Amino acid sequence: MSQTKKEIYSIQKNSWPPYGRIGLLWNALGKHRFLYLAGLLALLFEVFFTFISPMIVKITIDSIIGTAPLVLRLPLNILIDLSAYDSWRPWLRSHLWVSGLAFASMILMQALFSFIASLCINISAEESAKRLRDRLYRHIQYLPYETLLRAQTGDWLQRCTSDVDTVRRFLAFEFVELFRTLALVSFAFPIMLSLSPHLTLWGSLVMPVIILFSFFFQRIVERLFLVADEREGILSGIVQENVTGIRVVRAFARQQYEIERFARANSSLRDQVYKLISWLAFYWGFSSFLGLLQIAFLLGASLHLFAGGTITLGLLVLFLTYEQQVLWPVRQFGRILADTGKTKVALGRIAELLVLAKEEDLVKDNVHHKIDWGKASIEFRNVSFTYPDGTEVLKDVSFTVNPGERLAIVGPTGSGKSTLVHLLLRFYEPSAGEILIGGRDLRSIPKEELRRNVSIVLQDSFLFGKTVKENIVIGQDAIDEKQLVKAAEVAAFHQVALGFQDGYETMVGERGVTLSGGQRQRLALARALLRDAPILVLDDSLSAVDTETDRLIRESIGEGNSTSIIIAHRLTTLAEADQILVLEAGRVTGLGNHETLAAQPGFYRRLAELQSAFSL
């Protein structure tokens, strides 16, 4: 069943393809896969030397201090007879430091391979996390405008940060511990079986219970981790909303409400974490009991066999050492599985974001035709548009803007004025009709080229938490200081910038909260003018400046040769336009100059009469 339009633009649960999470993890490793595998190989050598060192202790106790024959029993019933070296036994007995040196050498080799494994694996894990973060951020940059509008900022932020970090920890620690556990068991039991099947049986009685309990534990906590992740995303979203909307919170005295809302979400997260803690505590307590019970079984059986002369003291020590080396990783198995479950959740959440369709996937561009932007006209032909949620906004809209002309658009709130601009920039595609620039279909123009040649100042003047200068020159390369000042002067912002303590180097608060509404609009206008694009679009972007400043800005803009589209409601702005387009309920109800429209009954005439009455 195909997705609906609404589903295409929002995250859908469990939307990754088959084996998508495994593929995502494999791709994240990238060119560092071989380094990661080298780290796992070094880990095998570490495990090998981990089991060799206790063997030296056994030989020292049984065959150097004791009188047992120098015979090594290896897996697959392989015997290595060293009795030919019995002549060395007295010398070794009087030089026990040699055994100590051999033991220390094995420990040193173990530490060396542990270092190599840790270095290779951690470098690979960090590079994988970086690669995954880069991929997520790059993917987000090319998502459709509608998708980003629907984004829950806190949840998306968590997917790109803490979920990626969960994957990094899995590669660096959890998977390594799982691999180590399997390697330890694979090394230990064949050796133990070759030495004493009876003791091996006693030494593994409880382990199947621990492993089965680990799988049961993993199934429970995986669900708990998913809910905890979702609740943490909600909490992050509340913090983000409160910080960015602090003016509204303060203006309406909503501090207490926000505190209570945060407290409820925080309590919900805490309760979920309590459930996790309870299960973790139960697991560690119960597995500790099982582990001690296992050691008790082995110790009892070993002492019984040693007292009967069936096994040597060295073999008893060897088995107890191996049991300790294997038992702790096996006890860790449940925690490793739980963390693996958390990683599955994180990988799924990341995959859900990455499978969101990009702009280019939803709409394929036609063959590109070269355009003379300086002489390009703009034409809307019978354009209709319906939002993905089914809201119809534009209905059969047609008009033409000739090169160098200024078109003003006016209409009631919700009539579709901003939607026209969004269609021109290809934030959306028309549901019907076509848009032409220079006689070419808009879909034949690459989005990057289109947006490079259209400068826009949106209704909501978004600013970054950077300096004034950085906000103006953003996206521009090698901007001359004179160009910067000229653009600021045209936007009536130059004197404002000089009035700041650090001038153009003054830091602007996040989203421009340190500036007034008019200052934000003028700074955004300076940013658009600096690009000197052939087409200039002002989406009600001078509404927060005073009338006199508005006049100065319009006069300065009028001196240029750009084709302009201005959404406005001030009569003085509308009257200077070459054409005025009147939109009502998504339809064109008027098109002409000020004199023509003011003489005709309708919305524009009422607006002109109302503003003229107030200006008397």
VEXKE-812628 format. One line per field, with one value per residue (C-alpha): x, y, z. Coordinates in Angstrom, 1 decimal, padded with zeros to 4 digits. Layout:
<nodes>
u <- (X,...) $
v <- (Y,...) $
w <- (Z,...) $
</nodes>
This chain:
<nodes>
u <- (000.0,001.5,002.1,-000.3,001.1,001.0,003.0,005.7,006.6,006.6,008.6,006.9,007.7,009.4,009.8,013.3,013.8,014.7,018.1,018.1,019.7,022.5,023.2,023.2,025.8,027.9,027.8,028.7,031.9,032.8,036.5,037.3,035.8,039.2,040.6,037.7,038.2,041.9,040.9,038.7,041.6,043.8,041.1,041.4,045.1,044.4,042.0,044.6,047.2,044.6,044.2,047.9,049.0,047.0,048.4,051.9,050.7,049.4,052.7,054.7,052.5,052.2,055.3,058.0,057.2,055.4,056.3,053.6,054.8,055.5,052.6,050.3,046.8,045.2,041.7,040.8,042.8,046.1,049.0,052.4,054.9,057.7,059.2,062.4,063.0,062.8,066.5,065.5,063.1,065.6,067.0,063.6,062.6,065.5,064.9,061.2,061.6,061.7,058.1,057.3,058.9,057.0,053.8,054.6,055.4,052.0,050.4,052.4,051.4,047.8,048.1,049.8,047.0,044.4,045.9,046.0,042.4,041.1,042.9,041.7,038.1,037.7,039.1,036.7,033.8,034.5,034.9,031.7,029.8,031.2,030.2,026.7,026.3,027.5,025.1,022.2,022.9,023.5,020.3,018.3,019.7,018.0,014.6,011.5,010.4,007.2,009.1,011.2,008.0,006.6,009.9,009.8,013.0,013.8,013.1,015.2,018.0,018.1,018.2,021.2,023.1,022.3,021.1,024.3,026.3,024.4,025.6,029.1,029.1,027.8,030.7,033.3,032.0,028.9,029.8,033.4,032.2,029.9,032.7,035.1,032.5,032.0,035.8,036.4,033.8,035.1,038.7,037.8,035.5,037.5,040.6,038.6,037.0,040.4,041.7,038.7,035.2,033.9,035.0,033.8,030.3,030.3,031.7,028.9,025.8,024.4,025.6,022.6,020.3,022.3,022.1,018.4,017.7,019.8,017.6,014.5,015.9,016.9,013.3,011.9,014.4,014.4,010.8,011.7,014.6,012.3,009.8,012.6,014.1,010.8,010.1,013.6,012.8,009.7,011.7,014.3,011.5,010.0,013.4,014.0,010.5,010.8,014.2,013.2,009.8,011.0,009.4,006.0,006.4,007.4,004.8,002.0,003.4,003.6,006.7,004.8,002.8,006.1,007.7,004.8,004.8,008.5,008.1,005.4,007.5,010.6,008.6,007.4,011.0,012.2,009.4,010.5,014.2,013.1,011.6,014.9,016.9,014.7,015.2,018.9,019.2,017.2,019.3,022.6,021.4,020.0,023.0,025.4,023.6,023.8,027.5,028.4,026.4,028.3,031.7,030.4,029.5,032.9,034.8,033.0,033.5,037.2,038.0,036.2,038.3,041.5,041.0,040.5,043.7,041.8,043.1,046.2,046.3,047.5,044.4,042.1,043.7,043.5,039.8,038.9,040.9,039.2,035.8,036.4,037.6,034.5,031.8,032.0,031.6,028.7,027.1,027.6,025.8,022.4,023.6,025.3,022.1,020.1,022.5,022.2,018.5,019.0,021.3,018.6,016.2,018.7,019.5,015.8,015.2,018.2,017.0,013.5,015.0,017.2,014.4,012.5,012.3,014.5,013.3,015.0,013.4,009.9,010.2,012.5,013.8,013.5,016.4,018.0,017.8,020.1,018.4,019.4,018.4,018.8,016.1,013.9,010.2,008.1,004.8,002.2,-000.1,-003.3,-001.4,-003.4,-001.9,-003.1,-001.0,-000.2,-002.8,-005.5,-005.9,-006.5,-004.8,-004.4,-007.0,-006.2,-003.8,-002.3,-000.1,003.1,006.0,008.2,011.9,012.7,009.1,007.8,004.8,003.0,000.8,-002.0,-004.9,-006.5,-004.7,-004.7,-005.3,-002.2,000.3,003.2,002.4,003.0,006.5,007.1,006.1,008.4,011.3,010.2,009.6,006.5,005.5,002.1,-000.7,-001.8,-000.6,003.0,005.4,007.8,011.0,012.4,009.9,011.3,009.4,010.5,011.0,013.7,015.8,018.0,016.9,020.4,020.6,017.0,017.6,021.0,019.2,016.3,016.9,014.2,013.3,010.8,008.0,009.7,013.3,015.4,018.8,021.7,023.5,026.5,027.8,025.9,028.5,028.3,024.5,024.7,027.4,026.1,026.4,028.6,032.3,034.9,032.5,034.1,033.6,032.2,029.6,028.6,028.2,026.3,023.8,023.3,022.8,020.1,018.4,018.7,020.7,024.2,023.6,021.9,025.0,027.3,025.3,026.0,028.9,031.0,029.5,029.3,031.1,028.2,026.9,023.2,021.3,019.9,017.0,017.9,016.3,018.6,017.3,013.9,011.5,012.4,016.1,015.8,013.9,016.4,019.3,017.6,017.0,020.7,021.5,019.2,020.4,024.1,023.5,022.5,020.2,018.2,014.9,014.1,011.2,010.0,007.4,005.8,009.3,009.0,005.9,008.0,009.7,008.3,006.8,009.7,012.3,010.0,010.0,013.8,014.3,011.8,013.5,016.9,015.6,013.9,017.2,018.2,017.3,016.0,012.6,010.7,007.8,006.6,004.0,002.7,-000.3,000.8,-000.8,002.3,004.2,001.4,000.9,004.5,004.3,004.1,001.4,-000.7,-002.1,-005.1,-005.6,-008.7,-009.4,-006.6,-008.0,-006.9,-009.7,-007.7,-004.7,-003.6,-001.9,-003.0,-005.3,-007.1,-007.7,-008.7,-011.4,-012.9,-015.1,-013.4,-010.9,-008.2,-010.6,-011.7,-008.1,-007.2,-010.2,-009.5,-005.8,-006.6,-009.1,-006.6,-003.9,-006.2) $
v <- (000.0,003.3,006.1,009.0,012.5,013.2,010.1,010.9,014.1,012.7,010.0,006.6,004.0,000.8,002.3,000.9,-001.8,-005.4,-005.7,-001.9,-001.5,-004.0,-002.2,001.1,-000.1,-001.7,001.5,003.6,001.7,002.7,002.5,001.7,-001.8,-003.5,-001.5,-002.7,-006.3,-005.9,-004.8,-007.9,-010.1,-008.5,-009.2,-012.9,-012.8,-011.1,-013.9,-016.5,-015.1,-014.7,-018.5,-019.2,-017.4,-019.7,-022.7,-021.5,-021.4,-025.0,-026.3,-024.5,-026.0,-029.5,-030.2,-027.8,-027.6,-030.9,-034.2,-034.5,-035.3,-032.4,-033.2,-030.5,-031.6,-029.4,-029.4,-032.3,-034.6,-033.3,-034.2,-032.5,-034.6,-032.5,-035.3,-035.0,-031.8,-033.4,-032.6,-028.9,-029.5,-029.1,-026.0,-024.5,-025.5,-023.5,-020.6,-020.0,-016.5,-017.9,-019.1,-015.7,-014.1,-016.3,-015.5,-011.7,-012.1,-013.6,-010.8,-008.2,-009.8,-009.8,-006.1,-005.3,-006.9,-005.4,-001.9,-002.6,-003.9,-000.9,001.6,000.1,-000.5,002.9,004.8,002.9,003.6,007.3,007.5,005.6,008.0,011.0,009.4,008.7,012.3,013.7,011.5,012.5,016.2,016.0,014.1,016.7,019.5,017.9,017.0,018.7,021.9,020.3,017.5,020.0,022.0,018.8,018.0,017.7,019.5,017.8,014.3,014.9,016.4,013.3,011.0,012.9,013.1,010.7,007.9,008.2,008.1,004.9,003.3,004.5,002.9,-000.3,-000.5,000.5,-001.5,-003.7,-005.6,-005.9,-007.4,-009.7,-010.8,-011.2,-013.3,-015.7,-015.9,-016.7,-019.4,-020.8,-020.9,-022.0,-025.0,-027.0,-026.6,-027.4,-030.5,-031.7,-031.5,-032.8,-033.4,-034.1,-030.7,-029.0,-030.3,-029.0,-025.7,-025.1,-026.3,-022.9,-021.1,-022.2,-020.7,-017.4,-017.3,-018.1,-015.4,-013.0,-013.4,-013.0,-009.9,-008.4,-008.8,-006.8,-004.0,-003.4,-002.2,-000.1,001.5,002.5,004.2,005.9,007.2,008.6,010.3,011.8,013.2,014.8,016.4,017.8,019.2,021.0,022.6,023.7,025.2,027.1,028.5,029.7,030.9,032.6,036.0,034.5,032.6,035.8,038.0,035.7,034.9,031.2,030.4,028.3,026.4,025.6,024.5,022.2,020.9,020.1,018.5,016.2,015.1,014.8,012.7,010.4,009.9,009.3,006.7,004.9,005.0,003.6,000.6,000.1,000.5,-002.0,-004.6,-004.0,-004.3,-007.5,-008.9,-008.1,-009.5,-012.7,-013.3,-012.6,-015.3,-017.7,-016.9,-017.6,-020.7,-021.8,-021.2,-023.1,-026.1,-026.1,-025.6,-028.3,-030.8,-029.8,-030.2,-033.6,-034.8,-033.3,-035.0,-038.3,-037.7,-037.6,-034.1,-032.1,-028.8,-027.0,-028.3,-027.1,-023.6,-023.6,-024.5,-021.9,-019.3,-020.2,-020.2,-016.7,-015.5,-016.9,-016.4,-012.5,-012.1,-014.6,-012.6,-009.5,-011.2,-010.0,-006.4,-006.7,-008.0,-005.2,-002.6,-004.3,-003.9,-000.2,000.0,-001.7,001.0,003.8,002.3,002.0,005.7,006.8,004.7,006.2,009.6,008.5,006.8,010.1,011.0,013.8,016.6,015.1,011.7,013.1,015.4,014.5,017.6,017.7,018.5,021.8,024.7,027.7,030.9,034.6,035.5,039.3,039.2,036.4,036.9,035.1,033.5,031.5,029.5,028.2,027.2,025.4,024.0,021.8,021.1,017.5,017.6,018.2,022.0,023.7,027.1,028.3,027.9,028.5,031.5,033.1,036.3,037.4,039.6,041.1,041.6,044.5,045.0,045.2,043.1,043.7,041.0,041.9,040.0,038.9,036.6,033.0,033.9,032.2,035.0,033.3,030.0,031.7,032.6,029.0,027.6,030.1,028.8,025.2,024.6,022.9,021.8,023.0,020.5,021.7,024.2,025.4,028.1,029.5,031.6,032.9,030.8,027.6,025.3,025.8,022.0,022.2,024.5,022.8,024.0,025.2,027.4,028.7,029.6,031.2,033.6,034.5,036.5,036.3,037.9,035.7,036.9,035.4,036.9,034.0,035.0,032.7,033.0,034.6,038.2,040.8,040.5,036.7,036.9,039.3,037.5,034.0,031.7,034.3,033.9,036.6,039.6,043.0,045.3,048.0,045.6,044.7,048.4,049.2,046.4,047.5,051.1,050.1,048.1,051.1,049.0,050.5,053.2,050.6,048.3,051.2,052.0,048.6,048.3,046.1,047.3,044.6,042.2,042.4,038.9,038.4,036.2,032.9,033.6,037.3,037.7,040.6,042.7,044.4,043.2,046.0,045.5,041.8,042.6,045.1,042.8,040.0,042.4,043.4,039.7,039.3,042.5,041.5,038.6,041.0,038.4,039.1,038.3,039.8,038.6,040.4,038.4,041.1,041.7,045.4,045.2,045.8,049.0,052.5,054.3,056.6,053.8,051.8,054.6,055.0,051.2,051.2,054.1,052.4,049.1,050.9,052.1,048.5,046.4,043.4,041.9,042.3,040.5,042.3,041.0,044.1,045.8,049.4,051.5,053.5,050.3,048.9,052.2,052.2,048.8,048.3,045.7,044.7,041.2,040.8,037.3,036.3,032.7,031.4,033.1,036.2,038.8,041.7,042.5,046.0,049.1,051.3,053.6,050.8,048.7,051.6,052.5,049.0,047.7,045.0,044.2,046.6,049.6,048.9,048.7,051.9,053.8,052.5,053.5,056.8,057.6,056.9,059.1,062.2) $
w <- (000.0,-001.1,001.4,001.6,001.0,004.7,005.6,003.0,004.9,008.5,010.3,010.2,012.8,011.7,008.2,007.5,004.8,005.7,007.4,007.2,010.7,009.9,006.6,008.4,010.9,008.2,006.1,009.1,009.5,005.9,005.1,008.8,008.6,008.2,011.1,013.2,012.1,013.0,016.4,016.8,015.7,018.3,020.8,019.9,020.7,024.0,024.9,023.8,026.2,028.9,028.9,028.5,031.7,034.1,032.3,033.3,037.0,036.7,035.2,037.9,040.7,039.3,037.3,038.6,042.4,042.2,040.4,037.8,034.3,031.9,029.6,028.1,027.2,024.6,022.9,020.6,023.0,021.7,024.0,024.1,026.0,027.5,029.6,027.6,029.5,032.9,033.4,033.5,036.4,039.3,037.8,037.2,040.8,042.1,039.7,040.1,038.9,035.4,035.8,037.2,034.2,031.8,033.6,033.4,029.7,029.0,031.0,029.0,025.7,026.9,027.7,024.4,022.3,024.6,023.8,020.0,020.1,022.1,019.8,016.6,017.7,019.4,016.4,014.1,016.4,016.6,012.8,012.4,014.7,012.8,009.4,010.7,012.1,008.8,006.8,009.0,008.7,005.0,004.5,006.5,004.3,001.3,002.8,001.5,003.1,004.3,006.1,008.0,009.0,010.5,012.4,016.1,016.9,020.2,018.8,015.7,017.8,019.9,016.9,015.5,018.8,021.7,019.3,017.3,020.5,021.5,018.2,018.9,022.4,020.9,018.4,021.0,024.0,023.8,020.6,021.8,025.1,023.3,021.0,023.9,025.8,022.8,022.4,026.1,026.1,022.8,024.2,027.7,027.4,024.9,027.1,030.3,028.6,027.5,031.0,033.0,031.5,035.0,036.4,033.2,033.8,037.4,036.1,033.7,035.5,036.1,033.0,030.8,033.4,033.3,029.5,029.3,032.0,029.9,026.9,028.9,030.5,027.1,025.7,028.6,028.7,025.0,025.2,028.2,026.4,023.4,025.7,027.6,024.4,023.2,026.5,026.5,023.0,024.4,027.2,024.8,022.7,025.7,026.6,022.9,022.6,025.9,025.0,021.5,022.7,025.8,024.8,024.5,027.8,029.6,027.9,029.0,032.4,031.5,033.6,036.1,033.4,031.6,034.8,035.5,031.9,032.1,035.6,034.2,031.3,033.5,036.0,033.2,032.0,035.6,036.2,033.0,034.1,037.5,035.7,033.9,037.1,038.9,036.2,036.1,039.8,039.7,037.0,038.7,042.0,040.6,038.3,041.2,043.1,040.2,039.7,043.3,043.2,040.1,041.9,044.9,042.8,041.1,044.3,046.1,043.2,042.9,046.6,046.6,043.6,045.0,048.3,046.5,044.5,041.2,040.3,041.1,043.0,039.8,037.9,040.8,040.6,036.8,036.8,039.4,037.4,034.1,035.9,037.1,033.7,032.0,034.6,034.7,030.9,030.9,033.7,031.6,028.7,029.9,030.1,026.8,025.2,026.9,025.5,022.1,022.4,023.1,020.0,017.9,019.0,018.3,014.8,014.0,015.0,012.9,010.0,010.2,009.7,006.8,004.8,004.6,001.0,-000.3,-002.5,-005.6,-004.9,-004.8,-007.9,-010.7,-012.6,-016.3,-018.7,-017.7,-020.1,-019.8,-018.7,-019.1,-015.5,-016.1,-018.8,-017.4,-017.0,-014.3,-015.4,-013.4,-015.7,-014.1,-011.0,-008.2,-005.0,-002.2,000.9,001.8,004.6,002.0,002.5,-000.9,-001.0,-004.6,-007.4,-011.1,-010.5,-013.6,-013.9,-015.5,-014.2,-017.0,-016.5,-014.2,-013.1,-009.6,-008.7,-005.4,-004.0,-001.5,000.1,003.3,005.8,004.5,000.9,-000.4,-000.8,000.9,-000.8,-004.1,-003.0,-001.7,-005.1,-006.9,-004.8,-005.2,-001.5,-002.9,-006.4,-008.0,-007.8,-011.3,-013.8,-014.4,-013.4,-016.0,-015.6,-018.9,-020.7,-019.1,-016.8,-013.2,-012.9,-015.6,-013.4,-010.7,-007.3,-006.3,-009.4,-008.9,-005.3,-006.1,-008.5,-006.3,-003.1,-000.6,002.7,004.4,006.7,009.7,009.6,010.9,012.2,013.4,016.7,015.0,014.5,012.5,009.7,009.6,009.4,006.4,004.4,005.2,002.1,000.3,-000.6,-000.5,000.2,-000.1,002.9,000.5,-000.8,002.7,003.8,000.6,001.1,004.7,003.7,001.1,003.9,006.2,008.6,008.4,011.0,013.3,013.1,013.8,016.9,018.4,020.9,018.5,015.3,012.7,015.0,017.6,018.4,017.5,020.0,018.8,016.3,016.6,020.0,020.9,018.0,017.6,014.9,012.6,013.1,012.3,009.1,007.9,008.7,006.7,003.9,003.8,003.6,000.6,-001.2,-000.8,-003.1,-005.9,-007.4,-010.6,-008.7,-005.3,-003.2,-000.1,001.8,004.0,005.2,006.0,008.2,011.4,010.2,010.5,007.5,006.8,006.9,004.7,002.2,002.2,001.7,-001.2,-002.9,-002.6,-003.9,-006.8,-008.1,-008.9,-011.9,-010.2,-010.9,-007.6,-006.0,-002.9,-000.5,001.4,002.9,003.0,000.4,-000.2,-001.1,-003.3,-005.2,-006.4,-008.0,-011.7,-011.1,-008.1,-007.8,-005.4,-003.9,-002.1,-000.9,-003.3,-006.4,-008.4,-007.9,-009.3,-011.4,-012.5,-011.2,-008.3,-010.2,-012.0,-008.9,-006.7,-009.2,-009.2,-006.4,-004.3,-001.7,-003.0,-003.1,000.4,001.6,-000.2,001.3,004.8,004.8,003.1,005.8,008.6,006.9,006.9) $
</nodes>
